[in-house]
Amino acid sequence: MADKTNILYDFLIRHVWHRISRMYNQKACEHNMTMSIGFILMIVDKDGTPSTQIGPRMGMEPTSLSRTLKAMEERNLIRRQLDEIDKRKVLILLTNEGIEYRRLVRQTILDFNEKILTKISKDKLDIFYEVINQMDNLVEEELKSNSKKSNS
């Protein structure tokens, strides 16, 4: 993959994520879906999720999210409902069909995770988890530092 003396870790993570994304999109395509639809199906809570929370959780731009939600609504995977307490909020809820597709997505994710568990030892996965969390914390520190610099 990469010469270990000159590893650019962020590029390596992006490379692997791109391949995982392609794999999930291929599987989603078999069911006339996309990976984005699958992720939305997975993050919508049982009691609904405000539409404004979905984009940031997925790292999705508002226009892409709107287009995806519209497509999901047209396919009867989701429905929109005004929040009973705050009428300005729109909740996204899964329909019965959306729940069925969510089960399919969940099983696909679990199957891939099972393959990982059979190929990579628990000790190595524990180290990976520790390292990826440390990287996430480092990114968070960088973001805060950059935010302070831009506000100065």
N, C-alpha and C positions, 0 to 999 in steps of 0.2 A: 504494500500500500504506500507507505511513506518512509523515507530515510529517517530513522529514529533520532538522528542528530539534529535534524532541521524540521521537526514536526511543528506545524502550525495548527494548534489544537482546535481553534475555531473552524478552520477549513475542514478538518477531519470530522468534526461533529456535523457540520453542514453537509458534507459528502454522504455520511451514513444516514442522516435524516432524509436527504433527498431520495436515497434508495428505498428507505422504509416508506416514504410517501408514495413513490412509484408503485411499490408492492401493494400498498393498501388501495391505491387508485385502481390498479388492475383488478383487485378483488371486488371493489365497489362497482366497477364497470359491469361485471357479470350480473349485477342486480339493478342496472340502470341507475346507479348512484355515483356520488363522488366522495372522496375522503372528507371534504368539508361537511357534507350532509351527515356523514357518519359521526363526525365529532360533535356536531350540533345535537344529534340524537342522543349522544352519550352525556352531554352536559346539561340538558334540560331536566330540571327537578320534577318530581312527581306532582308537586303543587304549582308548577309553572316557574319560569325564570323570566325576569324582566328582559326585554329585548336589548336594553342598553348594557346589560352585563355580558351578553354572549360575545359580542365583538372583541372586547378587551381580553376575555378569557381565552379566545382563540387566536388573538393577534390578527384579526381580520378588519379590513377597512370597512367603514359604514356602507359604501355603495355595493361592495361585494357581498356583505352580509345581507343587505336588503334584497338583492337579486336572489341569493340562495334561499332566504326565508320565503320569498314569493314563490319560488319553484317548489319548495317543500309544501307550501300551503296548497298550491295547485295540484300536487300529487296526493293530497290528503294525509300528509305525514304529521303536520302540525296544525294548530288553530291558534288564533289570537284572541285574547280576552282582556278587557279592561280590568285593572286591579280594583277590587271592591272598596278599598280604603282610599287609595290615591288614584283618582280617575285619569290622571296624566300618564300613569304607567300602563304599558301594554305587556301582559304576560304571554309568553310562548308556552303552549301546552302540547304534549304529544297526543295524537289521535290513537285509536286502537291499532290502525295500520302502522303508525309511527312507533308504537310500542313493539310491534312484531319485528320491524326493521331494526329497532334498537337491540333486541335479543340477538339478531343475526350479527350485527356489528360487534356486540359484546363477545359473542362466541368466537368471532374471527380474531379479535384482540387476545382473548384467552388462549386460543390455539397457538398464536405466534409466541406469546409469553411462555407457553409450555415447551415449545421448540427451543427457546432460549435456555430454559431451565435444564433441558436434557443435554445441551451442548456446552454449557458454561457452568463451572462449579459454583456452588453457593458462596464460597469464600471469595471468588473473583467478582461475583455479582455484588457482594457486600462492599468490596473495595470500590467497584464502579459507582455504586450508589453514594458512597462517602465522597468520592472525587467529584461527581457531577453536582452534588449539593454544595461542595466547597467552591466549585466554579460558579454556580448560581449566586452564591453569596458575594463572590468577587465581582461579578457583573453588577449586582445590586449596589455595591460600594462605588463602582465606577459611575453608575447612573446617578447616584446621589452626589458624587463629587462634581460631575459634569453639570448637574442641575444647579449646584451652588455657584459654580463658575459663571454660568450663563445669567444667573440672577444678580450677580455682583456688578 
